[in-house]
Amino acid sequence: MTDAGRTTPATGSGSTGRTVHVVLPGDIDDPATPSGGNTYDRRVCAGLTDRGWAVHEHAVPGAWPSPGPADRAALAAVLTAAPDDAVVLLDGLVASTVPDLLAPHADRLRLVVLVHMPFDDEAEGRALAAARAVVTTSEWTRRRLLLRHPLRRDRIRVVPPGVTAAPLAPPGSTAGDRLLCVAPVTRHKGHDVLVDALTVLAEVPWTLVCAGALTREPDLVRRLRDQLADVGLADRVRLAGPLTGAALDAAYAAADLLVLPSRGETYGMVVTEALARGLPVLTTRVGGLPEALGRTADGDLPGLLVPPDDPAALAGALSWWLGDDLLRAKLRSAAVGRRHTLTDWSVTTASLAAVLEEVAG
């Protein structure tokens, strides 16, 4: 690692001779804060290297998307040091909040912003206007950006996340009562909605494992623990903290149903992670989640969709799942079918590389 960042030399057999500077949030490799955005960034950096690109990584420290003066100075230094006409791919968590830092380089550098999460504010609009191309991870995000900002439609490209192949999960339990939620415990992810829904179902057998960071909203975590203790459910809900690697694989293998009650998502990579294992999904009809859930080649839905922020609707869907053997069998079959329609990260990287090639001219 140098002051400028980390350079990964091209390893692909058919080198394009292309170079890209990738600006990443400083916590890109922090195991305590796993996120879909960080996973996406890591995967495409590795994929571009495999395709013959020379990838120069610049992990910019800071409390993005709320940078302090030192954070802004670090990003400004990276942009200033980039050579003229360089292709610079910036994670939107960094780029979308600092249009004043991007604008002076808009003509000199070939800027591309990768939007994992739209901010819907004026600063974002000005930042994206400075880029020669904008990449989103879902059609929903693309539509939202076009609705919120006066951007050219042909400059916004959709490059959905891929999914890593995974073994088919073992057959589910007879009752289907082993629930899994993979997300940091935050209000945005809807854990409070899930606990409210499960309180309604206290008389029905089920267990829940929540795999996700517990440090982002500690007050919420304390309230949920107190609520679970008050209604006698503390021994049925395990707040496991972040799980990665083999521990996360084991959590998926032990589950019957992934539950993701988010109030908003641009895509929802954990949905396709579950489907890659043939695991059905119960999630909300919001943002890019219906895209991630998708359908089988025959048009079947591999899970259930409910309105966001609606404990009663979520409780109803869970009650249906837990009480209907035929529904569980149908959704498990559809999840296995959807598994065969998922695309891997090589498709994602190829699509992103095509955008960068076009920007590079």
N, C-alpha and C positions, 0 to 999 in steps of 0.2 A: 504494500500500500504506500503510495506517495501522497504528497500534499494535494496533487490533482485528482487522485482517485486510483481505482484499480483498473488495470488494462488486461483484458482477456484476449490472447491472440487467437486468430482464426484457426480452427481445427478441421473444418469441413473439407471433403475431398474435392469439391468443386468451388474453390474460393471465388467470391464475387469481386474481391479487391475493395470492398466498401468498408467505410469506417463510420461508426456512430458513437456519439457521446451520450450517455444515459444518465440523467439527473434523478436521483432516488432519495426518498426520505431516509434520515439517518438511522432509523430503527429497522431497516430492511431485513437484517439478519438476526434480530432480537427474538430468541425463542419464547420470551415471556409475552410478546405481543404479536402472535401470529395473526395474519389477516389475509383476506382474499387478494387485496391489492398487492401486498408484498409477495405473495405466492406467484401472482401473475407476472410481476416485474422480474422475479428471479427466473421464472420459466422462459420468458421471452429473451432475456439476456443470454441464457445458456443456449437457447434455440438459434438465436442469431449467430452466435459463435460457431455452432455446428454447421450453419449454412455458409460459413466463410467470411463473416463480418468480423472486423476488428472492433471489439466492444470496449469502450473506455467508460468505466463506471465512476460516478461521482456521488457518493452518499453524503448528503448535506445534513449536518446535525441541526437540531432545532425542534421546537414545539409546533411543527406544522400541523394544521394550516394557520397557526397563530404565531408567526416567527417574531423573535426579538431582533434588536439591532445587529447582534453578532451573527445570527442566523442569516439575516438578509445580506450581510457583508460576505458571508461564506458563499452564498449563491452568486452574488455579483462577481466574486473573484473567479468562480468556475466559468461563468459566461464570458467574462473578459478574456480569460486565458484560451478559450476555444478558438481555433484558427478560422480565418475567413472562409465562408462557404461550408463550414462544417455542418453535418446533420446532427441536431441535438434533440433527443427524445426526452421530454420532461414528464415525470409523474405529476398529474394534476393536483395532487395534494400539496405539492410544492409550488407549481407554476400558477395555479388559478387565483392565488391570493396576492401576487406581486406583479401586476401588469406594468408598474413603473420600472421594474428591473428588466422585463422582457422587451419593452418597446424600443429602447436604444439599440438593441441587437437584431431587431426584426428584419432589417435589410441585409445585415452582414452575415447572419447565421440562418440556417434552414431549420427553423423551430417546428417541432411537432409536439403537441400536448396529448398525453394519454389520460383521459378522464375516467377515473374509477367511480367518482361520486360528484354529481353536480352540486354547486353551491347556490346557484340561482341568484347571484347578486351582480351588481354593476362591475365590480372588480373582475369577476370571472369573465364577463363578456369582453372586457378590454384585453384581458390576457389571451383569450382564445383568438381575438382578432389579430393579435401579433403573430400567430402561428400560421405556417403555410398549410398545415393539415392538422385535424383534430381526430383522434381515435377514441371511440367509445367501446364499452364492453357489451352493450346491448342495444337493440333497436329502440327500446324505451328511452334510454339515455339520449340517443341521437334526437329523437322527437322532442324531448324536453329541452335540449339545448337550442334547437331551432325555434321552439316556442318562446323561449326566454330571451334569446339574443339574436341580433340581426346578422347572422352568419350565412355564408354561401353554402347551400345544401351539398354541393359537390366536394366541399372541403372536409366534410365530416364522414368518416368511414367507421363501420362497425366491425370490430374484430373480437368475437366472443371468446371467453376462456375455453381452453381445452380441458380434458380430464385425464388423469392417469389411470391406466388399466388396473383393475383390482380383481381379486378372486371373488367369485360369486359367494355372497353371504350364506351361511348355513340355513337350512329351513327354519323359519320362525317358530316361536313357541306356539303351542296350540291356542292359547288365549290371546296372543298378540299384545301382551301387556308390558313389554319391555320398551320403554320410550327413550329416545335420545334427542338431545338438543345440542348442536355444535355451533356455538357463538359466544362472544364475550358477554358477560352478564351486564346488560345495559337496558335502559328503557327503550332505546331505539330497536333493540332486538326483540322486545316484547316479552321478556321473562315475567314481568308482573302480570301480563295478560294470561300467560300460561299457568302461573300459580293460582290465579283467580279461577281459571277454568278447572283445574284439577281439584280445587277445593270443593267445587260443585259435585265432583265425582269421587268424593272421599270414601263412599261405600263400595266402590267398584275396585277390584284388584288391578293394580298397576305399579310400576316403579319408573323413576325418571333419573337419567344421568345427564347433567348439564356439563358439557366439556367446553370451557371457555374461560378467559381471563376474569378474575374476580376483583381486579384492582382499579378498573376504569371508573366505576361509580360505587365506591364502597358503602355509601349511605343506602343505596338501593339494595345491595347485598345484605346489609344488616336488616333492613325492613323485611326482605323476603325470608331470611332465616327466622325472624321473630314471627312472621305470619305463619310459616310452616309449623313452628313449634306450637303456636296458639291453637291451631286446628288439628294437631296430632299427626302431621304428615312429615315431620322432619326425618324420620327413619326411612321414608320412601323416596326422598329426593336427595340425590348426591350431587353437591356442587364440587365437581372434581378439579376445577381449575383448567388451565390450558393443557390439552393433550396433543402430542404430535407423534409422528413415526409409528412405531409398533403399538404404542399405547392407544393411539387414535384408531388404528386398524382394528385392534381388539374391541374397542367400544362399538364400532360399526358392526363387527361380526356378532356381538352379543345382543344387538338391538333388533326389534321387530318393525319399528316405525321411526323415521326422522321427523321431528316436529320443529318447525322454524316459524315462530309467530311474529315475524318482524313487522314493524310499522312502516318500513321502507327499505328497499334494496335495489341497487342498480342491476344486479344479476342474481347472485346467490350461489357461489361455487360449491358450498356444502351440499346443495341440492343435487348437483350432478355427481359429487363424490359419493353420495348415498346411492344414486341410481346406477353408478358404475358397479356397485355391489349387488344390484337387484333389490335394493331396499326401498319400499314405498315411502312417500313423503306427504306430510300434512303441512301446508304452508299457507301464506296469505296471498290474496289476489291484489298485489300491489307491485309497482315498479317493474323490474325485469324478472320477478320470480315466476310468472307464468311461462316466460320464454325458457328459463332454466328447467322448469318441470317438463315442458314439452309434451309430446305425444309419441306413441309407438308408430311404426310404419302403417299400422292398421287404424290409427286415429284414436287409440285408447289413451286415457289419462292415467299416468302411473302414480296417482295420489289424489289428494283432496285439496281444494282451494277454498278458503274462507275469507270474509272481509277482515281487514286489519283492525286492531284496537277494539275487538269485540269478544270479550270472554265467553258470552253465551253461545255465540256461533262456534267458537273453538271447542267449548265443552260439548256442544251437540255433535260436532264432527268426531271428536274423540269417543264419545258414547257410541256413535254409529260404528266406528272402527272396532271398538272393543266388544260390541254386542252382536256383530253380524259376521258369521263365519264365511259366508259366500262373498261378502265385500272384501274381506281380507284376502281371500284366495284370488279374487279378480285383480286386486291392486298389486299383489305380489307378482302375478303373471305379467301384468302390464309393465311393472318395474323391470323385470327381466327383459321384456321386449324393448323397452326404451334403452336399456343398457347397450343394445346392439346398434343404436342410431347415434350414439355419442361420438364426438370427434376428439382426437387426442391433441396434444400441444403442438405437434408438428404442423397441423393445419392452422392453428393460431399464429405460429411463428411465420409461416409462409404468407399469410394474409398481411401481417404487420410488415414483413420484409418488402412486400409489394408496394405498400404505402411509402416506406422509406426510400425505396428505389425511385419512385416517381418524384418524391421531393428532392432527392439528390440529383435528378436530371440525368 
